[in-house]
Amino acid sequence: MNKRAIKFILALTTLSVLVWAVGEFLIAEFINSYKISVIWGIFCLIACCAYSVWKCPWNVDKVDDEED
């Protein structure tokens, strides 16, 4: 795994935990609903996984070498 991929994973993880924590705080403060909290957690997990697959920094050189 190259440095670019590791930086991407760490940045995405940090951002997604921050978004999830802020959302949990707002849900607990204003809505106070367990069901919405679970839905929010599942949404954050799916969004993080989808974004990481969509924007994953691929190692193009390695892929090109395998095709030859």
Secondary structure, DSSP 8 states (H G I E B T S, - for coil): --HHHHHHHHHHHHHHHHHHHHHHHHIIIII--HHHHHHHHHHHHHHHHHHHHHS----HHHHHHHH-
